C-alpha cells in the first residue's frame, strides 16, 4: 500500500479536500488522515531500525509504505486521565511527543512542512529578516517588551499598528491600530513582548499561496464597510478572494523566501499602499487556502495532491 499520511483532525476540511483530490488524480495512492490527539491513548507507535509502524483501530501504517507526509495540524498527545500527578503527566506528554514527532523528522519521505523548518519559519523576527534579505519591502517595526522603546517607536511613526507574535488560544488576536486608549496598557509590556509596526494605509490586500512550485495570487476584497477602516481583513467573514497578479520580481522574491525558510507550502500576506508599493506582512506555514479555492475555483487542492504525490509519478 502506497499512502500519503495527513496529520490533522478527521473533520479538517482542508485535509478532506486534499484527500479527495488524491483519490481522484492518483487512484493507486491511498490517503490516511491521522490526529495526534489520538496518541498514545488510541494509537500505538513502534519504532525499530527498519522504520516505524503506526496502528489504530481501523488501520495500520508502516513507514515503508509512506509516499509523503502532510504535517498540517498534527495535534498534541492526549495523556491518559488516570495519570493524576502533574509531573508524571508532563513526563508522559514529553515522552509521547518525542516519539510521535519522529514521524515528521524522517528523511525517508517528503514532509510538508517539516516541523523543524516550521519552528524557525513561524518566528516573526526570522520571517521579517529573511523577507528583507530577498528584497521584499517590510514596514518598519519594533518587537519589544520595553516600555520606552515602544513609546519611542509610536511617537516616531505616529500611525502604528500592533499585534501579538503568536496566536492567542482564548481569543482572536487581530491586528489593531494604536490609539490613545491603549497607551496606558503599554506599562504592562514588560510582561511579554509585542510587535509594533508602521501602519500601511491599504489600497489592496493580497494572499499568495505557494504549493510546491505552484503559486496562486489572490486579492482579498473586503465587503463589510465597517471592517474596511480596520487593519485585519480576517475580521470580515464575508471577505472574498479574487484572482489577481503581482510582478515577477515580487513572486521571485517570495520563492526565494520560501527556499530560505525551507517551506514547501505557505500562505503569504501582502499589502499594497496608496502609492502602489507592496509590503510583506507575514507567511503562515499552515495557513488556510480552501476559502480562496471556493471563491475562485483555482485548483489548489489538486496542486496540493500533486505536491504530496509527486514521488508517485516516477513509478
ABEGO torsion letter per residue (X at the ends): XBBBBBBBBAABAAAAAAAAAAAAABAABBBBBBBAAAOAAABBBBBBAAEBBBBBAABBBBAAABABBBBABAEBBBBBAABABAAAAAAAAAAAAAAAAAAAABAABBBOBBAAAAAAAABAAAAAAAAAAAGBBBBBBBBBABAAAAAAAAAAAGBBBBBBABBBAABBBBBBBBBAAAAAAAAAAAABBBBBBBBBBBABBBBBBBBEABBBBBBBBBABAAAAABABAAABAABBBBBBBBBAAAAAAAAAAAAAAGBABBBBBBBBBAAGBBBBABBBAABBAAAAAAAAGBBAAAAAAAAAAAAAAAX
